[in-house]
Amino acid sequence: MTETTDDAAESVLVVGGGPAGLSAALFTQKNGLETTVFDSDGTWMHKAHLFNYLGIGSVGGSEFMATARQQVDDFGVDRKQGEEVTSVTDADDGFVVETDEGEYEGDYLVLATGANRDLAEELGCAFTDDDVVDVGVEMETSVDDVYATGAMGRKEEWQAAISVGDGAAAALNILSKVRGEHYHDFDVPADAARVFGDEIAE
């Protein structure tokens, strides 16, 4: 089985369903890019409790993940829960992700697999002397349109806030490429009223 997205929309494949992967997926799907997330639920967040995430007083890691998953689901992300990626390949004008369930094609690829950097190595991404994936502030690797987030590009820096920021940075860079100009995802109260309507808390 090979799944492709609508030809009219650019598509994003996200490997990893932790804070970095879901953050990237939220930004891309929310802004019109067809996004698929492969979430094997290997995130270390299930061992965490957050006191250091700005804007959140205290929340368990599993509860945080449940909220994050619901958020991306509400925006229409195609989240493949429990579907583990076995390989990724560079195809003509895009990428192919393989799982035991089938093959999926996309225009952009976001890797968010924590300290497991095997897929980045498989794709030929450059590494630093510290044996992490070599990325800049936009999170793009040496392979065009492939992004590595969170602990993939950081040695021993496993923080939810950092990972969420890296995912957002990758997504915004993808959106800027698609739009042909710097893209800013900045919402105002009227946007919330338009999107959520009566569900907004008073």
MARVEX-87783 format. One line per 4 residues: number of its first residue (from 1); their letters; for each residue x, y, z of N, C-alpha, C, O. Coordinates in Angstrom, 2 decimals. Last residue first. Example, Ala and Ser with C-alpha at 12.3 -4.5 7.8 and 13.67 -1.06 7.14 Angstrom:
MARVEX-87783
2> SA> 12.85:-2.25:7.08:13.67:-1.06:7.14:12.90:0.03:7.87:13.41:1.14:8.04 | 13.19:-5.69:7.80:12.30:-4.50:7.80:13.20:-3.30:7.80:14.24:-3.32:8.46
end
This chain:
MARVEX-87783
202> EAIE> -14.36:31.32:28.66:-14.51:32.74:28.96:-13.69:33.10:30.19:-13.68:34.26:30.60 | -12.92:29.17:26.26:-13.26:29.41:27.66:-13.35:30.90:27.93:-12.50:31.67:27.47 | -14.30:28.29:23.19:-13.35:29.15:23.88:-13.83:29.37:25.31:-14.98:29.72:25.55 | -16.29:26.97:21.87:-15.46:26.17:22.77:-14.46:27.00:23.55:-13.82:26.50:24.47
198> DGFV> -17.60:28.54:20.06:-18.18:28.45:21.40:-17.32:27.65:22.37:-17.59:27.65:23.57 | -14.73:28.91:18.12:-16.09:29.36:18.36:-16.52:29.25:19.80:-15.87:29.81:20.68 | -12.31:28.08:17.05:-12.89:27.29:18.12:-14.32:27.70:18.50:-15.03:26.93:19.14 | -11.70:29.77:14.88:-11.36:28.36:14.84:-12.17:27.54:15.85:-12.65:26.45:15.54
194> RAAD> -12.65:32.33:15.55:-12.99:31.74:14.26:-12.80:30.23:14.26:-13.61:29.49:13.71 | -11.50:32.75:18.03:-12.97:32.74:17.92:-13.41:32.08:16.62:-14.41:31.37:16.59 | -8.83:32.73:17.28:-9.32:31.71:18.20:-10.84:31.61:18.12:-11.39:30.51:18.13 | -8.75:35.01:15.70:-8.47:33.71:15.09:-9.00:32.58:15.97:-9.56:31.60:15.48
190> APVD> -9.23:37.00:17.57:-10.25:36.76:16.53:-10.03:35.42:15.83:-10.99:34.78:15.41 | -6.81:36.98:19.08:-8.07:36.47:19.64:-9.15:36.19:18.60:-9.91:35.23:18.74 | -4.27:35.83:16.71:-4.88:36.86:17.56:-6.21:36.32:18.08:-6.70:35.31:17.57 | -1.18:34.15:15.87:-2.63:34.23:15.97:-3.07:35.34:16.92:-2.32:35.72:17.82
186> FDHY> 1.31:33.58:13.69:0.97:34.46:14.82:-0.54:34.65:14.83:-1.11:35.24:13.91 | 3.62:32.28:12.08:2.38:31.72:12.59:2.02:32.48:13.87:2.38:32.08:14.97 | 5.19:33.55:9.35:4.98:33.79:10.77:3.63:33.23:11.17:2.59:33.65:10.65 | 7.65:32.91:6.92:6.29:32.68:7.39:6.22:32.85:8.90:7.09:32.37:9.63
182> HEGR> 9.35:34.47:4.35:9.38:34.13:5.77:7.96:34.04:6.30:7.17:34.97:6.16 | 8.41:32.92:1.22:8.76:34.08:2.04:8.74:33.66:3.50:8.19:32.61:3.85 | 7.42:30.72:-0.04:8.35:31.55:-0.78:8.71:32.84:-0.07:9.26:33.75:-0.69 | 5.82:28.78:1.06:5.21:30.07:0.75:6.11:30.99:-0.07:5.64:31.92:-0.72
178> VKSL> 7.62:26.67:1.40:6.41:26.46:0.62:5.82:27.79:0.16:5.38:27.92:-0.98 | 9.57:27.86:3.05:9.93:27.33:1.73:8.70:27.21:0.83:8.73:27.59:-0.34 | 7.99:28.44:5.28:8.63:29.54:4.55:9.05:29.09:3.16:8.92:29.84:2.19 | 7.33:25.85:6.10:6.27:26.76:5.64:6.83:27.93:4.86:6.23:28.38:3.88
174> INLA> 9.89:24.98:6.89:9.17:24.30:5.81:8.10:25.22:5.23:7.99:25.35:4.01 | 10.30:26.75:9.00:11.20:26.79:7.85:10.57:26.10:6.65:10.70:26.57:5.52 | 8.27:25.98:10.72:8.23:27.33:10.15:9.16:27.46:8.96:8.87:28.19:8.01 | 9.15:23.38:11.36:7.88:23.59:10.66:7.83:24.97:10.01:7.38:25.10:8.87
170> AAAG> 11.55:23.88:12.74:11.56:23.09:11.51:10.30:23.36:10.70:10.38:23.56:9.48 | 10.52:25.35:14.92:11.49:25.96:14.01:11.55:25.21:12.68:11.58:25.83:11.61 | 8.90:23.43:16.17:8.29:24.63:15.60:9.23:25.30:14.60:8.78:25.76:13.55 | 10.88:21.64:17.01:9.83:21.21:16.08:9.17:22.38:15.40:8.90:22.34:14.20
166> DGVS> 12.32:23.29:18.77:12.97:22.75:17.58:11.94:22.30:16.54:12.11:22.54:15.35 | 10.36:23.72:20.76:10.89:24.83:19.97:11.56:24.38:18.69:11.40:25.00:17.64 | 10.07:21.13:21.75:8.91:21.80:21.15:9.37:22.96:20.27:8.85:23.17:19.18 | 12.68:20.78:22.78:12.18:19.93:21.70:11.00:20.56:20.98:10.92:20.54:19.75
162> IAAQ> 12.77:22.67:24.83:13.70:22.76:23.71:13.17:21.97:22.51:13.22:22.44:21.38 | 10.74:21.66:26.49:10.63:23.02:25.94:11.55:23.21:24.74:11.17:23.84:23.76 | 11.71:19.11:27.21:10.48:19.24:26.43:10.39:20.61:25.76:10.01:20.70:24.60 | 15.08:18.24:26.87:14.10:19.11:27.53:12.89:19.26:26.63:13.02:19.49:25.43
158> WEEK> 17.91:17.00:26.79:16.60:16.38:26.65:15.59:17.18:27.45:15.29:16.83:28.59 | 20.86:17.03:25.72:19.92:18.11:26.06:18.51:17.60:25.78:17.98:17.76:24.68 | 22.93:15.34:24.85:22.51:15.29:26.25:21.62:16.47:26.66:21.62:16.87:27.82 | 23.50:17.18:22.07:24.11:16.15:22.92:23.65:16.32:24.36:23.94:17.33:25.00
154> RGMA> 21.26:17.56:19.45:21.77:18.13:20.70:22.31:17.01:21.58:21.63:16.01:21.80 | 19.89:16.51:17.36:20.94:17.48:17.06:21.56:18.12:18.28:22.30:19.10:18.17 | 18.14:14.77:18.60:18.89:14.30:17.43:20.07:15.22:17.12:21.12:14.76:16.68 | 16.72:16.01:20.59:17.97:15.37:20.97:18.76:14.84:19.78:19.93:14.49:19.93
150> GTAY> 15.14:18.24:18.32:15.35:17.77:19.68:16.71:17.14:19.88:17.73:17.65:19.40 | 15.28:17.18:14.83:14.85:18.01:15.95:15.21:17.40:17.29:15.53:16.21:17.39 | 16.02:17.59:11.46:16.26:16.78:12.66:16.05:17.67:13.88:16.58:18.77:13.95 | 14.70:17.46:8.16:14.92:18.21:9.40:15.12:17.24:10.55:14.48:16.19:10.61
146> VDDV> 15.08:17.73:4.73:15.07:16.81:5.87:15.49:17.59:7.12:16.51:18.28:7.12 | 15.46:19.49:2.66:14.07:19.18:3.06:13.96:18.07:4.10:12.88:17.54:4.32 | 18.63:18.26:1.76:17.57:19.23:1.54:16.21:18.66:1.94:15.86:17.53:1.61 | 20.84:17.26:4.15:19.99:16.74:3.08:18.80:17.68:2.94:18.04:17.88:3.89
142> STEM> 21.88:18.44:6.35:22.63:18.61:5.10:21.87:18.05:3.91:22.23:18.34:2.76 | 18.81:19.60:7.94:20.05:18.83:7.87:20.79:19.15:6.57:20.38:20.02:5.80 | 17.25:22.27:9.66:17.43:21.51:8.42:18.80:20.83:8.42:19.80:21.41:8.84 | 16.85:23.91:11.86:16.74:22.46:12.06:16.89:21.65:10.78:16.68:20.43:10.80
138> EVGV> 17.41:26.53:11.95:16.18:26.18:11.25:15.93:24.67:11.29:14.89:24.21:10.80 | 19.87:26.66:13.12:18.73:27.10:13.93:17.40:26.75:13.27:16.37:26.68:13.94 | 21.27:23.63:11.72:21.34:25.02:12.15:20.09:25.37:12.94:19.34:24.49:13.37 | 22.76:20.38:12.36:21.66:21.25:11.94:21.94:22.68:12.40:22.72:22.91:13.32
134> DVVD> 24.04:17.28:12.31:24.47:18.67:12.10:23.30:19.49:11.54:22.91:19.32:10.38 | 23.34:14.96:14.83:23.04:15.43:13.49:23.37:16.91:13.38:23.02:17.70:14.25 | 26.24:14.02:16.78:24.83:14.39:16.66:24.61:14.93:15.25:25.55:15.31:14.56 | 28.94:13.57:17.29:28.10:12.47:16.85:26.60:12.76:16.97:25.80:11.86:17.24
130> DDTF> 30.55:15.69:17.69:29.91:15.14:18.89:28.96:13.99:18.56:28.26:13.50:19.43 | 31.20:16.54:15.19:32.23:15.80:15.92:31.68:15.18:17.19:32.27:14.24:17.73 | 28.05:15.97:13.43:29.10:16.80:14.00:30.15:15.91:14.67:30.01:14.69:14.71 | 26.93:14.60:10.28:27.00:14.60:11.74:28.13:15.51:12.20:29.06:15.78:11.44
126> ACGL> 24.71:14.78:7.47:26.01:15.04:8.09:25.87:15.06:9.61:24.85:15.48:10.15 | 22.66:12.14:6.25:22.78:13.45:6.89:24.16:13.59:7.54:24.69:12.63:8.09 | 21.99:9.76:4.98:23.25:10.43:4.62:23.39:11.82:5.19:24.17:12.61:4.67 | 19.89:8.24:5.74:19.65:9.22:4.67:20.92:9.94:4.23:20.91:10.66:3.23
122> EEAL> 20.99:6.85:7.85:20.55:6.11:6.68:20.35:7.03:5.48:20.61:6.65:4.34 | 21.28:8.87:9.71:22.48:8.27:9.14:22.14:7.53:7.85:22.90:7.58:6.88 | 18.60:9.27:10.28:19.39:10.38:9.73:20.66:9.85:9.08:21.07:10.33:8.02 | 17.98:6.80:11.40:17.35:7.20:10.14:18.09:8.35:9.48:18.20:8.40:8.25
118> DRNA> 19.55:6.80:13.79:19.78:5.82:12.73:19.19:6.26:11.38:19.83:6.10:10.34 | 19.51:8.17:16.13:19.82:8.94:14.92:20.02:8.03:13.70:20.60:8.46:12.70 | 17.98:8.46:19.06:18.17:7.47:18.00:18.31:8.20:16.66:17.35:8.77:16.14 | 17.34:10.45:20.80:18.76:10.13:20.68:19.03:9.04:19.64:20.19:8.73:19.36
114> GTAL> 14.48:11.44:18.96:15.31:11.55:20.15:16.76:11.23:19.89:17.34:11.66:18.89 | 13.24:11.53:16.52:13.39:10.22:17.16:14.35:10.27:18.34:14.95:9.26:18.69 | 12.20:13.12:14.39:12.07:13.50:15.80:12.13:12.24:16.65:11.21:11.93:17.40 | 12.52:14.46:11.24:12.94:13.37:12.11:12.93:13.85:13.55:13.55:14.86:13.89
110> VLYD> 10.49:15.32:8.65:10.96:15.79:9.96:11.27:14.56:10.80:10.40:13.73:11.04 | 10.46:15.93:5.24:10.63:14.91:6.27:11.19:15.54:7.53:12.22:16.21:7.50 | 8.34:16.74:2.46:9.29:17.13:3.50:9.32:16.04:4.57:8.33:15.33:4.77 | 6.62:15.39:0.77:7.56:16.36:0.20:8.66:16.74:1.17:9.78:17.04:0.76
106> GEYE> 5.97:11.82:0.95:5.81:13.20:1.36:6.87:14.09:0.75:7.90:13.61:0.27 | 4.39:8.61:1.14:5.22:9.58:0.43:4.93:10.99:0.93:3.80:11.31:1.30 | 4.59:5.46:2.66:3.96:6.77:2.67:4.91:7.77:2.03:6.10:7.78:2.33 | 3.81:1.98:2.72:4.72:3.07:2.36:3.93:4.37:2.27:2.77:4.39:1.86
102> GEDT> 2.87:-0.33:5.42:2.92:0.14:4.03:3.96:1.23:3.82:4.87:1.39:4.63 | 3.06:-1.53:7.89:1.72:-1.35:7.32:1.75:-0.90:5.87:0.76:-1.06:5.16 | 5.62:-1.45:8.70:5.08:-2.79:8.43:3.70:-2.71:7.78:3.23:-3.68:7.19 | 6.78:1.41:6.79:6.42:0.74:8.04:5.95:-0.66:7.68:5.88:-1.03:6.51
98> EVVF> 8.71:3.91:5.19:8.19:2.54:5.20:7.91:2.09:6.62:8.70:2.33:7.53 | 8.52:6.90:3.47:8.65:6.29:4.79:8.00:4.91:4.70:6.89:4.76:4.20 | 10.10:8.71:1.01:9.22:7.57:1.27:9.55:7.01:2.64:10.70:6.69:2.95 | 10.16:12.07:-0.26:10.67:11.01:0.59:9.61:9.92:0.74:8.41:10.16:0.63
94> GDDA> 10.94:14.11:-3.15:10.31:13.85:-1.87:10.94:12.66:-1.16:12.08:12.29:-1.43 | 11.79:14.07:-5.84:11.04:15.22:-5.32:10.33:14.91:-4.02:9.22:15.40:-3.79 | 12.16:10.68:-5.75:12.08:11.81:-6.67:11.20:12.89:-6.07:10.02:12.67:-5.82 | 13.29:9.93:-2.36:12.67:9.60:-3.64:12.69:10.82:-4.55:13.19:11.87:-4.17
90> DTVS> 15.14:8.64:0.13:15.03:9.87:-0.66:14.50:9.47:-2.03:15.17:8.75:-2.77 | 13.60:6.70:2.69:14.43:6.83:1.50:14.13:8.16:0.82:13.03:8.70:0.90 | 13.54:5.00:5.79:13.18:6.19:5.02:14.13:6.28:3.84:15.31:5.97:3.96 | 12.17:2.25:7.68:13.19:2.88:6.84:12.64:4.14:6.19:11.42:4.32:6.07
86> TVEE> 10.33:1.69:9.66:11.44:0.75:9.47:12.54:1.32:8.58:13.70:0.93:8.70 | 8.35:3.16:12.11:9.03:3.35:10.83:10.23:2.42:10.76:11.04:2.37:11.68 | 5.47:1.81:13.64:6.90:2.08:13.70:7.51:2.16:12.31:7.23:1.33:11.45 | 2.60:2.81:14.80:3.13:2.36:13.51:4.60:2.76:13.42:4.92:3.92:13.15
82> GQKR> 1.44:3.88:17.05:1.96:2.54:17.14:2.55:1.99:15.85:2.95:0.83:15.80 | -0.60:6.03:15.19:-0.20:5.60:16.52:0.24:4.13:16.52:-0.48:3.26:16.05 | -0.31:8.14:12.97:-0.23:6.69:12.89:0.30:6.17:14.23:1.50:5.90:14.37 | -2.29:10.84:12.40:-1.34:10.29:13.37:-1.41:8.77:13.36:-2.44:8.19:13.71
78> DVGF> -2.77:13.31:10.47:-2.95:11.87:10.32:-1.90:11.19:11.18:-0.76:11.00:10.76 | -4.21:16.23:11.86:-3.00:15.46:11.57:-3.35:13.98:11.46:-4.13:13.46:12.25 | -6.40:17.84:12.54:-6.49:16.96:11.38:-5.22:16.24:10.99:-5.15:15.68:9.89 | -6.61:19.27:14.82:-6.29:20.03:13.61:-6.23:19.15:12.37:-6.02:19.65:11.26
74> DDVQ> -7.06:17.25:16.64:-8.13:18.21:16.40:-7.89:19.05:15.15:-8.83:19.48:14.49 | -4.55:16.04:16.71:-5.68:15.32:16.13:-6.81:16.28:15.77:-7.44:16.14:14.72 | -3.10:17.93:18.09:-2.78:17.71:16.68:-3.91:16.95:15.98:-4.19:17.19:14.80 | -4.49:17.73:20.59:-4.37:19.01:19.88:-4.07:18.79:18.40:-4.72:19.39:17.54
70> QRAT> -4.11:15.12:21.39:-5.47:15.58:21.10:-5.45:16.86:20.29:-6.28:17.07:19.40 | -1.36:15.20:21.82:-1.92:14.34:20.77:-3.33:14.78:20.39:-3.69:14.80:19.21 | -1.23:16.99:23.97:-0.56:17.31:22.71:-1.13:16.47:21.56:-1.35:16.99:20.46 | -2.63:15.57:25.95:-3.13:16.86:25.49:-2.54:17.22:24.14:-3.25:17.70:23.25
66> AMFE> -0.93:13.37:26.22:-2.32:13.16:25.84:-2.94:14.44:25.31:-3.69:14.42:24.33 | 1.42:14.61:27.07:1.39:13.97:25.77:-0.04:13.73:25.30:-0.34:13.88:24.11 | 0.63:15.46:29.63:1.07:16.44:28.64:0.98:15.86:27.23:0.51:16.52:26.31 | 0.23:12.97:30.80:-0.92:13.87:30.62:-0.60:14.95:29.59:-1.45:15.32:28.78
62> SGGV> 2.84:12.05:30.84:1.84:11.32:30.05:0.61:12.18:29.80:0.01:12.12:28.73 | 4.06:13.95:32.57:4.48:13.81:31.18:3.46:13.10:30.31:3.23:13.50:29.17 | 1.92:16.00:34.61:2.64:14.76:34.34:2.96:14.63:32.87:2.23:15.14:32.02 | 2.44:19.40:35.46:1.68:18.40:34.71:2.54:17.15:34.51:3.75:17.25:34.28
58> SGIG> 2.31:22.64:36.64:2.68:21.27:36.96:1.81:20.32:36.16:0.59:20.43:36.17 | 2.11:25.12:35.21:2.58:25.03:36.58:3.10:23.66:36.94:4.19:23.52:37.48 | 3.05:26.33:32.17:2.43:25.17:32.81:2.99:25.05:34.21:4.19:24.90:34.39 | 4.51:28.46:31.34:3.06:28.53:31.14:2.31:27.35:31.72:1.08:27.35:31.76
54> LYNF> 7.39:26.64:30.58:6.79:27.97:30.76:5.31:27.95:30.43:4.90:27.49:29.36 | 8.21:23.94:32.37:7.70:24.30:31.05:6.91:25.59:31.21:5.89:25.63:31.89 | 9.03:22.79:34.74:9.91:23.80:34.12:9.47:24.20:32.72:10.26:24.75:31.96 | 7.68:20.74:35.68:7.57:21.95:36.49:8.28:23.11:35.80:8.16:24.26:36.22
50> LHAK> 6.47:17.75:34.50:6.93:19.07:34.11:6.60:20.14:35.16:5.45:20.39:35.49 | 7.81:14.60:34.76:6.78:15.48:35.31:7.28:16.90:35.12:8.40:17.22:35.52 | 8.48:11.59:32.80:8.71:12.97:33.25:7.52:13.56:34.00:6.39:13.08:33.88 | 8.16:9.29:31.49:8.92:9.21:32.73:9.06:10.57:33.41:9.69:10.68:34.46
46> HMWT> 6.92:9.96:29.18:6.16:9.12:30.11:6.87:8.94:31.44:6.27:8.48:32.41 | 8.86:11.24:27.68:7.93:12.07:28.44:7.10:11.24:29.44:6.63:11.78:30.44 | 10.37:9.71:26.05:10.77:9.72:27.46:9.82:10.54:28.31:9.94:10.55:29.53 | 8.51:7.96:23.56:8.96:9.21:24.17:9.31:9.04:25.65:8.64:8.32:26.39
42> GDSD> 7.56:5.95:21.98:8.80:5.70:22.70:9.31:6.92:23.45:10.45:6.91:23.92 | 5.32:5.81:20.32:5.14:6.04:21.76:6.38:5.68:22.56:6.28:5.18:23.68 | 5.48:5.87:17.66:5.65:4.55:18.27:5.57:4.62:19.78:5.73:3.60:20.46 | 3.98:7.61:15.29:4.19:7.71:16.74:4.26:6.31:17.34:3.24:5.65:17.51
38> FVTT> 4.25:9.51:12.59:4.43:8.11:12.97:4.87:8.08:14.43:5.99:8.48:14.76 | 2.08:11.80:11.08:3.02:11.54:12.16:3.05:10.04:12.45:2.01:9.39:12.53 | 1.53:13.80:8.27:1.39:12.47:8.85:2.48:12.28:9.90:3.65:12.57:9.65 | -0.14:16.57:6.88:0.91:16.07:7.77:0.56:14.71:8.34:-0.55:14.48:8.82
34> ELGN> -0.49:18.95:4.45:-0.96:17.62:4.85:0.15:16.91:5.63:1.24:16.69:5.10 | -0.57:22.29:5.45:0.25:21.23:4.85:-0.24:19.88:5.37:-0.38:19.68:6.57 | -2.03:24.35:6.73:-2.44:23.87:5.42:-1.59:22.81:4.76:-1.85:22.46:3.61 | -1.37:25.07:9.30:-1.16:26.05:8.24:-1.29:25.45:6.84:-0.72:25.98:5.88
30> KQTF> -1.74:22.86:10.85:-2.54:24.06:11.16:-2.47:25.08:10.02:-3.41:25.85:9.82 | 0.34:21.24:9.88:-1.05:20.92:9.57:-1.96:22.13:9.77:-2.84:22.40:8.96 | 2.63:22.61:10.91:2.46:22.38:9.47:1.00:22.10:9.12:0.48:22.67:8.16 | 2.21:22.80:13.71:2.44:24.00:12.91:2.18:23.75:11.43:1.57:24.59:10.76
26> LAAS> 1.86:20.07:14.44:0.84:21.07:14.74:0.99:22.28:13.84:0.01:22.75:13.26 | 4.30:18.91:13.67:3.05:18.52:13.01:1.95:19.54:13.23:1.18:19.84:12.32 | 6.09:20.08:15.47:6.25:20.30:14.03:4.95:20.02:13.31:4.53:20.78:12.43 | 4.98:19.01:17.85:5.05:20.46:17.64:5.19:20.79:16.17:4.50:21.67:15.66
22> LGAP> 5.36:16.30:17.48:3.99:16.82:17.52:3.96:18.33:17.34:3.02:18.86:16.75 | 8.20:16.17:17.50:7.43:15.74:16.34:6.03:16.31:16.33:5.56:16.75:15.28 | 8.81:17.19:20.10:9.34:17.81:18.88:8.50:17.46:17.67:8.13:18.34:16.89 | 7.39:15.48:21.96:7.15:16.93:21.89:7.64:17.58:20.60:6.96:18.45:20.07
18> GGGV> 6.91:12.48:19.90:7.16:13.18:21.15:6.91:14.67:21.01:6.29:15.09:20.03 | 6.66:10.83:17.66:5.48:11.50:18.19:5.68:12.08:19.57:4.73:12.15:20.35 | 8.29:10.27:14.64:8.45:10.51:16.06:7.30:11.34:16.60:6.99:12.41:16.08 | 8.54:11.66:11.66:8.87:10.39:12.30:9.19:10.67:13.77:10.23:11.24:14.09
14> VLVS> 6.38:13.14:9.50:7.06:13.36:10.77:7.29:12.00:11.43:6.33:11.27:11.71 | 6.03:14.46:6.34:6.10:13.22:7.10:6.93:13.48:8.35:8.06:13.97:8.26 | 3.97:16.66:4.59:5.06:16.53:5.55:4.93:15.20:6.26:3.85:14.84:6.73 | 3.13:18.10:1.41:2.93:17.13:2.48:4.19:16.98:3.32:5.31:17.13:2.83
10> EAAD> 1.26:20.60:-0.31:2.54:20.04:0.07:2.31:19.12:1.27:1.40:19.35:2.06 | -1.65:20.02:-2.27:-1.05:20.44:-1.01:0.32:19.81:-0.83:0.52:18.64:-1.14 | -2.54:18.95:-4.60:-2.62:20.40:-4.48:-1.91:20.90:-3.24:-1.60:22.09:-3.14 | -2.50:16.21:-4.38:-1.47:16.84:-5.20:-1.44:18.35:-5.02:-0.40:18.97:-5.26
6> DTTE> -3.02:14.83:-1.20:-3.58:15.62:-2.30:-2.49:16.33:-3.06:-1.63:16.99:-2.46 | -0.67:12.18:-0.49:-1.60:13.22:-0.12:-2.08:13.94:-1.36:-1.59:13.68:-2.46 | -0.51:8.62:-0.69:-0.04:9.94:-1.06:-1.10:10.95:-0.67:-2.28:10.61:-0.54 | 0.48:5.42:0.24:-0.46:6.51:0.45:0.21:7.81:0.03:1.36:8.07:0.37
2> TM> 0.62:2.17:-0.89:1.30:3.46:-0.90:0.27:4.55:-0.76:-0.69:4.62:-1.53 | 0.84:-1.19:0.00:0.00:0.00:0.00:0.87:1.24:0.00:1.78:1.35:0.82
end
